[in-house]
Amino acid sequence: MQVYLVRHPQPYATEGLCYGRLDVAVDPAQRALTLAKVRECIPAETLRSAPIFSSPLSRCAQFALQLALPRAPVIADELVEIDFGSWEGRPWNEVPREELDHWARDLWAYRPGGGENAQTLALRWQRWLDRIAVTGADAVIAVTHAGLIRVAMACAGKIPLDDKHPSKITFGSVHCIDSEHTRHGVDPRSRAEA
């Protein structure tokens, strides 16, 4: 099954902010621009027929609703962004440097702000993949977040988990993976083919 991972549009006033699971708003004009861009990146037949899933956060859910018209997207809690714990809502420059360094050294196991780590996020991602695999769909679309996309791509061997070029997962970007190549229960830190 082909899985099209779509990052949500850029939200308002979040520059320099760790907003993870905060429900931040997106400007309707920005949403419309991103919608046009995403529609150019996914085959028309896939857009017409593939099930569309979304993170429950409004920056994804509202976008998925427009992308799915005239159908409705399915909200999937597993597609929500990583939980940054006590870092949520704080400017990145106020997070203690030592904590950021610990996270950078071990993205897989370190729990930023006491929240989730990449391993937990990967298990959530794989649980969702297992659930949708039984639908028999050839392709699905998931509107989600950069953290989940990065982990999904690492599990599929597309990028290293500690990819030094996170700009590849820009707002409104589309990333396609084959669910058959996702390594269930495997630590993707050293297995990327990129």
Phi and psi restraints in degrees (value plus and minus 20) as a CYANA .aco file:
   2 GLN   PHI    -104.3   -64.3
   2 GLN   PSI     111.7   151.7
   3 VAL   PHI    -136.9   -96.9
   3 VAL   PSI      97.3   137.3
   4 TYR   PHI    -115.2   -75.2
   4 TYR   PSI      92.5   132.5
   5 LEU   PHI    -116.9   -76.9
   5 LEU   PSI     102.4   142.4
   6 VAL   PHI    -136.5   -96.5
   6 VAL   PSI     104.9   144.9
   7 ARG   PHI    -102.3   -62.3
   7 ARG   PSI     119.3   159.3
   8 HIS   PHI     -77.5   -37.5
   8 HIS   PSI     142.8   182.8
   9 PRO   PHI     -86.4   -46.4
   9 PRO   PSI     141.4   181.4
  10 GLN   PHI     -86.0   -46.0
  10 GLN   PSI     107.0   147.0
  11 PRO   PHI    -101.7   -61.7
  11 PRO   PSI     146.1   186.1
  12 TYR   PHI     -87.7   -47.7
  12 TYR   PSI     127.9   167.9
  13 ALA   PHI      22.3    62.3
  13 ALA   PSI      27.8    67.8
  14 THR   PHI    -139.0   -99.0
  14 THR   PSI     -14.7    25.3
  15 GLU   PHI     -76.0   -36.0
  15 GLU   PSI     103.8   143.8
  16 GLY   PHI      57.5    97.5
  16 GLY   PSI     -11.4    28.6
  17 LEU   PHI    -130.1   -90.1
  17 LEU   PSI     116.8   156.8
  18 CYS   PHI    -103.9   -63.9
  18 CYS   PSI      81.6   121.6
  19 TYR   PHI    -131.0   -91.0
  19 TYR   PSI     -26.9    13.1
  20 GLY   PHI      -1.9    38.1
  20 GLY   PSI    -117.3   -77.3
  21 ARG   PHI    -115.1   -75.1
  21 ARG   PSI     -16.6    23.4
  22 LEU   PHI     -83.7   -43.7
  22 LEU   PSI     123.2   163.2
  23 ASP   PHI    -110.8   -70.8
  23 ASP   PSI      69.8   109.8
  24 VAL   PHI    -116.8   -76.8
  24 VAL   PSI     129.6   169.6
  25 ALA   PHI    -105.9   -65.9
  25 ALA   PSI     136.7   176.7
  26 VAL   PHI    -140.4  -100.4
  26 VAL   PSI     115.5   155.5
  27 ASP   PHI     -84.1   -44.1
  27 ASP   PSI     111.7   151.7
  28 PRO   PHI     -76.5   -36.5
  28 PRO   PSI     -55.2   -15.2
  29 ALA   PHI     -86.7   -46.7
  29 ALA   PSI     -59.3   -19.3
  30 GLN   PHI     -85.1   -45.1
  30 GLN   PSI     -59.8   -19.8
  31 ARG   PHI     -81.9   -41.9
  31 ARG   PSI     -62.3   -22.3
  32 ALA   PHI     -85.1   -45.1
  32 ALA   PSI     -62.1   -22.1
  33 LEU   PHI     -83.0   -43.0
  33 LEU   PSI     -63.5   -23.5
  34 THR   PHI     -86.3   -46.3
  34 THR   PSI     -58.0   -18.0
  35 LEU   PHI     -79.6   -39.6
  35 LEU   PSI     -65.7   -25.7
  36 ALA   PHI     -82.1   -42.1
  36 ALA   PSI     -62.3   -22.3
  37 LYS   PHI     -83.2   -43.2
  37 LYS   PSI     -65.7   -25.7
  38 VAL   PHI     -85.5   -45.5
  38 VAL   PSI     -59.9   -19.9
  39 ARG   PHI     -82.4   -42.4
  39 ARG   PSI     -46.2    -6.2
  40 GLU   PHI     -97.0   -57.0
  40 GLU   PSI     -40.5    -0.5
  41 CYS   PHI    -115.4   -75.4
  41 CYS   PSI     -33.4     6.6
  42 ILE   PHI    -135.2   -95.2
  42 ILE   PSI     113.1   153.1
  43 PRO   PHI     -73.8   -33.8
  43 PRO   PSI     119.9   159.9
  44 ALA   PHI     -75.3   -35.3
  44 ALA   PSI     -62.0   -22.0
  45 GLU   PHI     -84.2   -44.2
  45 GLU   PSI     -57.8   -17.8
  46 THR   PHI     -84.6   -44.6
  46 THR   PSI     -64.0   -24.0
  47 LEU   PHI     -80.5   -40.5
  47 LEU   PSI     -56.9   -16.9
  48 ARG   PHI     -93.1   -53.1
  48 ARG   PSI     -55.4   -15.4
  49 SER   PHI    -137.9   -97.9
  49 SER   PSI     -42.4    -2.4
  50 ALA   PHI     -92.1   -52.1
  50 ALA   PSI     121.2   161.2
  51 PRO   PHI     -81.7   -41.7
  51 PRO   PSI     121.8   161.8
  52 ILE   PHI    -135.6   -95.6
  52 ILE   PSI     104.8   144.8
  53 PHE   PHI    -133.2   -93.2
  53 PHE   PSI     138.1   178.1
  54 SER   PHI    -168.5  -128.5
  54 SER   PSI     128.4   168.4
  55 SER   PHI     -79.7   -39.7
  55 SER   PSI     130.6   170.6
  56 PRO   PHI     -92.7   -52.7
  56 PRO   PSI     -34.4     5.6
  57 LEU   PHI     -88.2   -48.2
  57 LEU   PSI     121.3   161.3
  58 SER   PHI     -80.3   -40.3
  58 SER   PSI     -51.0   -11.0
  59 ARG   PHI     -83.9   -43.9
  59 ARG   PSI     -44.0    -4.0
  60 CYS   PHI    -115.1   -75.1
  60 CYS   PSI     -69.0   -29.0
  61 ALA   PHI     -81.7   -41.7
  61 ALA   PSI     -61.6   -21.6
  62 GLN   PHI     -87.6   -47.6
  62 GLN   PSI     -57.6   -17.6
  63 PHE   PHI     -87.4   -47.4
  63 PHE   PSI     -65.3   -25.3
  64 ALA   PHI     -81.7   -41.7
  64 ALA   PSI     -55.5   -15.5
  65 LEU   PHI     -80.7   -40.7
  65 LEU   PSI     -63.9   -23.9
  66 GLN   PHI     -91.3   -51.3
  66 GLN   PSI     -58.2   -18.2
  67 LEU   PHI     -85.0   -45.0
  67 LEU   PSI     -54.7   -14.7
  68 ALA   PHI    -103.0   -63.0
  68 ALA   PSI     -36.4     3.6
  69 LEU   PHI     -66.9   -26.9
  69 LEU   PSI     116.5   156.5
  70 PRO   PHI    -108.1   -68.1
  70 PRO   PSI     -14.7    25.3
  71 ARG   PHI    -103.0   -63.0
  71 ARG   PSI    -196.8  -156.8
  72 ALA   PHI    -142.7  -102.7
  72 ALA   PSI     121.9   161.9
  73 PRO   PHI     -94.8   -54.8
  73 PRO   PSI     142.1   182.1
  74 VAL   PHI    -122.8   -82.8
  74 VAL   PSI     104.5   144.5
  75 ILE   PHI     -98.1   -58.1
  75 ILE   PSI     109.4   149.4
  76 ALA   PHI    -146.3  -106.3
  76 ALA   PSI      90.6   130.6
  77 ASP   PHI     -77.9   -37.9
  77 ASP   PSI     -48.2    -8.2
  78 GLU   PHI     -85.0   -45.0
  78 GLU   PSI     -38.6     1.4
  79 LEU   PHI    -109.4   -69.4
  79 LEU   PSI     -16.2    23.8
  80 VAL   PHI     -89.1   -49.1
  80 VAL   PSI     138.3   178.3
  81 GLU   PHI     -86.9   -46.9
  81 GLU   PSI     141.7   181.7
  82 ILE   PHI     -78.8   -38.8
  82 ILE   PSI     126.2   166.2
  83 ASP   PHI    -107.4   -67.4
  83 ASP   PSI      95.4   135.4
  84 PHE   PHI    -110.3   -70.3
  84 PHE   PSI      -8.3    31.7
  85 GLY   PHI      33.5    73.5
  85 GLY   PSI    -148.2  -108.2
  86 SER   PHI     -89.5   -49.5
  86 SER   PSI     -29.3    10.7
  87 TRP   PHI     -99.4   -59.4
  87 TRP   PSI     -40.4    -0.4
  88 GLU   PHI     -74.8   -34.8
  88 GLU   PSI     109.8   149.8
  89 GLY   PHI      61.0   101.0
  89 GLY   PSI     -19.7    20.3
  90 ARG   PHI    -117.1   -77.1
  90 ARG   PSI     125.4   165.4
  91 PRO   PHI     -82.4   -42.4
  91 PRO   PSI     119.9   159.9
  92 TRP   PHI     -75.4   -35.4
  92 TRP   PSI     -55.1   -15.1
  93 ASN   PHI     -93.8   -53.8
  93 ASN   PSI     -23.5    16.5
  94 GLU   PHI    -121.2   -81.2
  94 GLU   PSI     -27.5    12.5
  95 VAL   PHI     -96.0   -56.0
  95 VAL   PSI     108.5   148.5
  96 PRO   PHI     -74.2   -34.2
  96 PRO   PSI     112.3   152.3
  97 ARG   PHI     -73.7   -33.7
  97 ARG   PSI     -59.3   -19.3
  98 GLU   PHI     -81.3   -41.3
  98 GLU   PSI     -60.0   -20.0
  99 GLU   PHI     -87.5   -47.5
  99 GLU   PSI     -62.2   -22.2
 100 LEU   PHI     -82.0   -42.0
 100 LEU   PSI     -59.8   -19.8
 101 ASP   PHI     -85.1   -45.1
 101 ASP   PSI     -61.6   -21.6
 102 HIS   PHI     -79.9   -39.9
 102 HIS   PSI     -63.4   -23.4
 103 TRP   PHI     -83.7   -43.7
 103 TRP   PSI     -64.0   -24.0
 104 ALA   PHI     -83.0   -43.0
 104 ALA   PSI     -53.2   -13.2
 105 ARG   PHI     -94.4   -54.4
 105 ARG   PSI     -48.3    -8.3
 106 ASP   PHI    -165.7  -125.7
 106 ASP   PSI      54.4    94.4
 107 LEU   PHI     -80.2   -40.2
 107 LEU   PSI     -50.8   -10.8
 108 TRP   PHI     -89.1   -49.1
 108 TRP   PSI     -64.9   -24.9
 109 ALA   PHI    -126.7   -86.7
 109 ALA   PSI     -45.7    -5.7
 110 TYR   PHI     -89.4   -49.4
 110 TYR   PSI     118.3   158.3
 111 ARG   PHI    -123.5   -83.5
 111 ARG   PSI      75.7   115.7
 112 PRO   PHI     -79.6   -39.6
 112 PRO   PSI     106.6   146.6
 113 GLY   PHI      44.4    84.4
 113 GLY   PSI      -4.0    36.0
 114 GLY   PHI      60.2   100.2
 114 GLY   PSI     -13.2    26.8
 115 GLY   PHI    -105.7   -65.7
 115 GLY   PSI    -152.4  -112.4
 116 GLU   PHI    -109.7   -69.7
 116 GLU   PSI     138.3   178.3
 117 ASN   PHI    -131.9   -91.9
 117 ASN   PSI     154.4   194.4
 118 ALA   PHI     -84.1   -44.1
 118 ALA   PSI     -52.0   -12.0
 119 GLN   PHI     -82.0   -42.0
 119 GLN   PSI     -65.1   -25.1
 120 THR   PHI     -83.8   -43.8
 120 THR   PSI     -61.0   -21.0
 121 LEU   PHI     -83.1   -43.1
 121 LEU   PSI     -61.0   -21.0
 122 ALA   PHI     -83.6   -43.6
 122 ALA   PSI     -59.4   -19.4
 123 LEU   PHI     -84.8   -44.8
 123 LEU   PSI     -60.0   -20.0
 124 ARG   PHI     -82.4   -42.4
 124 ARG   PSI     -65.6   -25.6
 125 TRP   PHI     -79.7   -39.7
 125 TRP   PSI     -66.7   -26.7
 126 GLN   PHI     -87.7   -47.7
 126 GLN   PSI     -54.6   -14.6
 127 ARG   PHI     -81.9   -41.9
 127 ARG   PSI     -61.9   -21.9
 128 TRP   PHI     -86.2   -46.2
 128 TRP   PSI     -64.1   -24.1
 129 LEU   PHI     -78.0   -38.0
 129 LEU   PSI     -63.4   -23.4
 130 ASP   PHI     -82.1   -42.1
 130 ASP   PSI     -59.2   -19.2
 131 ARG   PHI     -87.3   -47.3
 131 ARG   PSI     -61.3   -21.3
 132 ILE   PHI    -102.0   -62.0
 132 ILE   PSI     -38.1     1.9
 133 ALA   PHI     -79.6   -39.6
 133 ALA   PSI     -52.1   -12.1
 134 VAL   PHI     -93.7   -53.7
 134 VAL   PSI     -29.3    10.7
 135 THR   PHI     -91.5   -51.5
 135 THR   PSI     -43.0    -3.0
 136 GLY   PHI      56.6    96.6
 136 GLY   PSI     -11.1    28.9
 137 ALA   PHI     -88.4   -48.4
 137 ALA   PSI     124.6   164.6
 138 ASP   PHI     -96.3   -56.3
 138 ASP   PSI     -48.8    -8.8
 139 ALA   PHI    -169.3  -129.3
 139 ALA   PSI     129.7   169.7
 140 VAL   PHI    -157.3  -117.3
 140 VAL   PSI     138.5   178.5
 141 ILE   PHI    -140.0  -100.0
 141 ILE   PSI     113.7   153.7
 142 ALA   PHI    -146.5  -106.5
 142 ALA   PSI      99.2   139.2
 143 VAL   PHI    -113.0   -73.0
 143 VAL   PSI      97.8   137.8
 144 THR   PHI    -170.1  -130.1
 144 THR   PSI    -170.3  -130.3
 145 HIS   PHI    -144.6  -104.6
 145 HIS   PSI     141.4   181.4
 146 ALA   PHI     -78.6   -38.6
 146 ALA   PSI     -62.4   -22.4
 147 GLY   PHI     -80.7   -40.7
 147 GLY   PSI     -66.1   -26.1
 148 LEU   PHI     -88.1   -48.1
 148 LEU   PSI     -60.7   -20.7
 149 ILE   PHI     -81.7   -41.7
 149 ILE   PSI     -63.8   -23.8
 150 ARG   PHI     -80.1   -40.1
 150 ARG   PSI     -64.9   -24.9
 151 VAL   PHI     -87.2   -47.2
 151 VAL   PSI     -62.2   -22.2
 152 ALA   PHI     -81.2   -41.2
 152 ALA   PSI     -62.8   -22.8
 153 MET   PHI     -88.9   -48.9
 153 MET   PSI     -54.8   -14.8
 154 ALA   PHI     -87.0   -47.0
 154 ALA   PSI     -62.6   -22.6
 155 CYS   PHI     -83.5   -43.5
 155 CYS   PSI     -48.9    -8.9
 156 ALA   PHI    -108.5   -68.5
 156 ALA   PSI     -18.4    21.6
 157 GLY   PHI      55.7    95.7
 157 GLY   PSI      -1.3    38.7
 158 LYS   PHI    -105.6   -65.6
 158 LYS   PSI     -53.6   -13.6
 159 ILE   PHI    -163.0  -123.0
 159 ILE   PSI     136.5   176.5
 160 PRO   PHI     -93.0   -53.0
 160 PRO   PSI     127.8   167.8
 161 LEU   PHI     -76.4   -36.4
 161 LEU   PSI     -57.3   -17.3
 162 ASP   PHI    -114.9   -74.9
 162 ASP   PSI      14.8    54.8
 163 ASP   PHI     -66.7   -26.7
 163 ASP   PSI     105.8   145.8
 164 LYS   PHI    -103.2   -63.2
 164 LYS   PSI     -17.7    22.3
 165 HIS   PHI    -143.9  -103.9
 165 HIS   PSI      45.7    85.7
 166 PRO   PHI     -84.5   -44.5
 166 PRO   PSI     -30.0    10.0
 167 SER   PHI     -84.3   -44.3
 167 SER   PSI     -33.9     6.1
 168 LYS   PHI     -82.5   -42.5
 168 LYS   PSI     -42.5    -2.5
 169 ILE   PHI    -128.4   -88.4
 169 ILE   PSI      50.9    90.9
 170 THR   PHI    -102.8   -62.8
 170 THR   PSI     145.3   185.3
 171 PHE   PHI     -78.3   -38.3
 171 PHE   PSI     110.8   150.8
 172 GLY   PHI      57.8    97.8
 172 GLY   PSI     -14.2    25.8
 173 SER   PHI     -96.3   -56.3
 173 SER   PSI     134.1   174.1
 174 VAL   PHI    -140.4  -100.4
 174 VAL   PSI     112.0   152.0
 175 HIS   PHI    -150.8  -110.8
 175 HIS   PSI     105.9   145.9
 176 CYS   PHI    -127.7   -87.7
 176 CYS   PSI     109.9   149.9
 177 ILE   PHI    -149.3  -109.3
 177 ILE   PSI     137.3   177.3
 178 ASP   PHI    -118.2   -78.2
 178 ASP   PSI      99.9   139.9
 179 SER   PHI     -82.3   -42.3
 179 SER   PSI     -41.6    -1.6
 180 GLU   PHI     -85.9   -45.9
 180 GLU   PSI     -43.0    -3.0
 181 HIS   PHI    -115.0   -75.0
 181 HIS   PSI     -17.0    23.0
 182 THR   PHI     -99.0   -59.0
 182 THR   PSI     111.6   151.6
 183 ARG   PHI    -111.1   -71.1
 183 ARG   PSI      85.4   125.4
 184 HIS   PHI     -92.0   -52.0
 184 HIS   PSI     110.3   150.3
 185 GLY   PHI      49.7    89.7
 185 GLY   PSI      -7.2    32.8
 186 VAL   PHI    -125.9   -85.9
 186 VAL   PSI     116.0   156.0
 187 ASP   PHI     -90.4   -50.4
 187 ASP   PSI      92.1   132.1
 188 PRO   PHI    -102.9   -62.9
 188 PRO   PSI     -13.3    26.7
 189 ARG   PHI     -76.6   -36.6
 189 ARG   PSI     -57.0   -17.0
 190 SER   PHI    -140.4  -100.4
 190 SER   PSI       2.6    42.6
 191 ARG   PHI    -135.8   -95.8
 191 ARG   PSI     -12.0    28.0
 192 ALA   PHI     -92.2   -52.2
 192 ALA   PSI     125.5   165.5
 193 GLU   PHI    -116.6   -76.6
 193 GLU   PSI     -26.8    13.2
